[in-house]
Amino acid sequence: MSFRLSQRDKDIIAFINQFRAVDRDSLVDLFFKQLKSPVNACNSVMVRLYRLGLIERTQQYSPTVYLPVDAKIKKNSQKILHFLSILDIYKQMCTYSTLKQVIVEDKPTGRKGGIEPDLFCIFKGSPFWIEIQRNQYSEQKMQAKVNLYEEFFFSDEWKTLHWQPEDQSPLFPSVILITPVRYAVSSDYFRLIQVASIHELIEKYKSSVKQQRDGKPRASASSGGIKINLT
């Protein structure tokens, strides 16, 4: 059977392949929000793509979650919640700016045992690696994670990553820990930010800007001040 896909169909399939697990409501927000009946339109498109064998789905969650056809995760896997958490952070960031160079489960070292941030992106002109901690870990385990980033910093391999700007010096991304728990971890070599959400990150940035305008001393990165380029 022959069929033609619209550009929106292709964009939806590519988005699901990129993020691994995407819930129906997120698809409504990202691809159908401008329509008169966005939920109905989304449901119709997704049923059609599913019946064509171009996407998979799991109804273990409500609303339905869609997966790539070659998904290597089981339809009841906890890994789905992990990917939905990454998607949620992506959507939060999109409310403030268009993201560039988005990489889900980035593996910049190209080898096992290196850093594996959940998300890489360029946000408001600054590169970020984002770690989403859904569970609470020990301080030692979190510091070990930070140490891996420091090892990569000293390797200089990051200077040749494909997203590095051609017209200026290489940039080592700021690392954001998305966590409801504050860990006593730090680094002297790169900016490490701990927040519960991207919304909190933006509020901290606004507070830091207001302090500068009021002539107050700027908070340090370790104490929660945000000194990154978010303009």
C-alpha positions as CSV (number, residue, x, y, z in Angstrom):
1,M,0.0,0.0,0.0
2,S,1.4,3.4,-1.0
3,F,1.0,6.4,1.2
4,R,2.3,9.9,1.5
5,L,3.6,11.5,4.6
6,S,3.2,15.2,5.4
7,Q,6.1,17.2,6.7
8,R,4.4,17.2,10.1
9,D,4.2,13.4,10.0
10,K,7.9,13.2,9.2
11,D,8.7,15.7,12.0
12,I,6.7,13.7,14.5
13,I,8.4,10.4,13.6
14,A,11.8,12.1,13.8
15,F,11.0,13.6,17.2
16,I,9.8,10.3,18.6
17,N,13.0,8.6,17.3
18,Q,15.1,11.4,18.9
19,F,13.4,11.4,22.4
20,R,12.7,7.6,22.5
21,A,9.4,8.0,24.4
22,V,6.9,10.8,23.8
23,D,3.5,11.2,25.5
24,R,0.4,12.3,23.6
25,D,0.0,15.5,25.4
26,S,3.5,16.6,24.6
27,L,2.8,15.9,20.9
28,V,-0.3,18.1,21.2
29,D,1.7,21.0,22.6
30,L,4.5,20.7,20.1
31,F,2.7,19.9,16.9
32,F,-1.0,20.5,17.1
33,K,-1.6,23.4,19.6
34,Q,-2.5,25.9,16.9
35,L,-5.4,23.7,15.6
36,K,-9.1,24.1,16.5
37,S,-9.3,20.6,18.1
38,P,-5.6,19.8,18.9
39,V,-6.3,16.6,20.9
40,N,-8.6,15.1,18.3
41,A,-6.2,16.0,15.5
42,C,-3.2,14.5,17.3
43,N,-5.1,11.3,18.1
44,S,-6.1,10.9,14.5
45,V,-2.6,11.4,13.2
46,M,-1.0,9.1,15.8
47,V,-3.5,6.3,15.1
48,R,-2.7,6.5,11.4
49,L,1.1,6.5,11.9
50,Y,0.7,3.5,14.3
51,R,-1.4,1.5,11.8
52,L,1.1,2.3,9.1
53,G,3.8,0.7,11.3
54,L,5.9,3.9,11.5
55,I,5.7,4.2,15.3
56,E,5.1,2.0,18.3
57,R,3.0,2.8,21.3
58,T,2.4,1.7,24.8
59,Q,-0.9,2.1,26.7
60,Q,0.6,1.3,30.0
61,Y,0.5,5.1,30.6
62,S,-2.3,7.6,30.3
63,P,-2.2,9.4,28.0
64,T,-0.6,7.0,25.5
65,V,3.2,7.1,25.1
66,Y,4.7,6.6,21.6
67,L,8.0,4.9,20.9
68,P,10.2,4.3,17.8
69,V,9.5,1.2,15.8
70,D,12.9,-0.2,16.7
71,A,12.7,0.7,20.4
72,K,14.9,-1.5,22.5
73,I,12.9,-0.8,25.7
74,K,10.0,-2.9,26.9
75,K,6.6,-1.2,26.8
76,N,6.3,-1.4,30.6
77,S,10.0,-0.4,31.3
78,Q,10.9,2.2,33.9
79,K,13.2,3.5,31.2
80,I,10.2,5.1,29.6
81,L,9.8,7.4,32.7
82,H,13.4,8.4,32.3
83,F,12.9,9.5,28.7
84,L,9.7,11.3,29.6
85,S,11.7,13.2,32.3
86,I,14.2,14.3,29.6
87,L,11.3,15.4,27.4
88,D,9.9,17.4,30.2
89,I,13.1,19.3,30.7
90,Y,13.3,19.9,27.0
91,K,9.8,21.3,27.0
92,Q,10.6,23.6,29.9
93,M,13.6,25.0,28.1
94,C,11.5,25.5,24.9
95,T,9.2,27.9,26.9
96,Y,12.2,30.3,27.2
97,S,14.1,29.8,24.0
98,T,14.6,27.7,20.8
99,L,17.2,25.0,21.5
100,K,20.0,24.2,19.1
101,Q,22.1,21.0,18.7
102,V,19.8,18.9,20.9
103,I,21.3,15.5,21.7
104,V,19.3,13.0,23.9
105,E,21.6,10.7,26.0
106,D,24.8,12.4,24.7
107,K,27.9,10.3,24.7
108,P,30.6,12.8,24.0
109,T,33.6,10.6,24.9
110,G,32.4,7.9,22.5
111,R,33.4,5.1,25.0
112,K,31.9,3.3,28.0
113,G,32.7,4.6,31.4
114,G,32.8,8.3,30.3
115,I,30.3,11.0,30.9
116,E,26.8,10.3,29.6
117,P,24.6,13.3,30.2
118,D,20.9,12.9,29.7
119,L,20.7,15.9,27.4
120,F,23.0,18.3,25.6
121,C,21.8,21.5,24.0
122,I,22.7,25.1,23.3
123,F,20.3,27.2,25.2
124,K,20.2,31.0,24.9
125,G,23.7,30.9,23.3
126,S,25.3,28.7,26.0
127,P,26.1,25.0,25.8
128,F,24.7,22.7,28.6
129,W,25.0,19.1,29.6
130,I,22.0,18.2,31.8
131,E,21.9,15.3,34.3
132,I,18.4,14.4,35.5
133,Q,18.4,12.7,38.9
134,R,15.0,11.1,39.5
135,N,16.4,9.1,42.5
136,Q,18.5,10.1,45.4
137,Y,22.1,9.0,45.4
138,S,25.0,9.3,47.9
139,E,27.3,12.3,47.9
140,Q,30.2,9.9,46.9
141,K,28.3,8.7,43.9
142,M,27.4,12.2,42.8
143,Q,31.0,13.4,43.3
144,A,32.2,10.5,41.2
145,K,29.9,11.7,38.4
146,V,31.4,15.2,38.7
147,N,34.9,13.7,38.6
148,L,34.1,12.1,35.3
149,Y,33.3,15.5,33.9
150,E,36.6,16.8,35.2
151,E,38.5,14.0,33.6
152,F,36.8,14.9,30.3
153,F,37.7,18.5,30.8
154,F,41.4,17.7,31.2
155,S,41.3,15.4,28.1
156,D,40.7,18.4,25.8
157,E,38.6,16.1,23.6
158,W,35.7,18.4,24.1
159,K,37.4,21.1,22.2
160,T,36.8,19.3,18.9
161,L,33.1,18.3,19.4
162,H,31.0,19.0,16.3
163,W,28.9,21.8,17.9
164,Q,31.9,23.9,19.0
165,P,31.8,27.4,17.5
166,E,34.1,28.0,14.6
167,D,34.7,31.7,15.2
168,Q,35.7,31.6,18.9
169,S,37.5,29.6,21.5
170,P,36.0,26.2,22.5
171,L,33.5,26.2,25.3
172,F,33.2,23.6,28.0
173,P,29.4,23.3,28.7
174,S,27.9,24.2,32.1
175,V,26.6,21.1,33.8
176,I,23.1,21.3,35.2
177,L,22.0,18.7,37.8
178,I,18.2,18.6,37.8
179,T,17.5,17.3,41.3
180,P,15.1,18.0,44.2
181,V,18.1,17.2,46.5
182,R,21.1,19.5,46.9
183,Y,24.4,17.6,47.0
184,A,27.6,18.9,48.5
185,V,29.5,18.5,45.2
186,S,31.5,21.0,43.3
187,S,34.1,21.5,40.7
188,D,36.9,24.1,40.2
189,Y,37.0,23.6,36.5
190,F,33.5,24.0,35.1
191,R,30.3,25.5,36.2
192,L,28.0,23.1,38.1
193,I,24.4,24.2,38.7
194,Q,21.9,22.3,40.9
195,V,18.2,23.2,40.4
196,A,14.9,21.3,40.7
197,S,13.8,22.6,37.3
198,I,14.6,24.8,34.4
199,H,12.1,27.3,35.8
200,E,14.1,27.5,38.9
201,L,17.3,28.1,36.8
202,I,15.6,31.0,35.0
203,E,14.4,32.5,38.3
204,K,17.9,32.3,39.8
205,Y,19.2,34.0,36.7
206,K,16.6,36.8,36.9
207,S,17.5,37.3,40.6
208,S,21.2,37.5,39.8
209,V,20.5,40.1,37.1
210,K,18.4,42.1,39.5
211,Q,21.2,42.0,42.1
212,Q,23.6,43.4,39.5
213,R,21.2,46.2,38.6
214,D,20.7,47.1,42.3
215,G,24.4,47.2,42.8
216,K,24.5,44.3,45.2
217,P,27.4,41.7,45.2
218,R,26.8,38.8,42.8
219,A,26.3,35.4,44.4
220,S,28.9,32.8,43.6
221,A,28.0,29.8,41.4
222,S,28.4,27.5,44.4
223,S,25.9,29.4,46.4
224,G,23.3,29.3,43.7
225,G,24.1,32.4,41.7
226,I,23.7,32.0,37.9
227,K,26.4,33.7,35.9
228,I,25.8,32.1,32.5
229,N,24.7,33.8,29.3
230,L,21.0,33.5,29.4
231,T,20.1,36.8,27.7
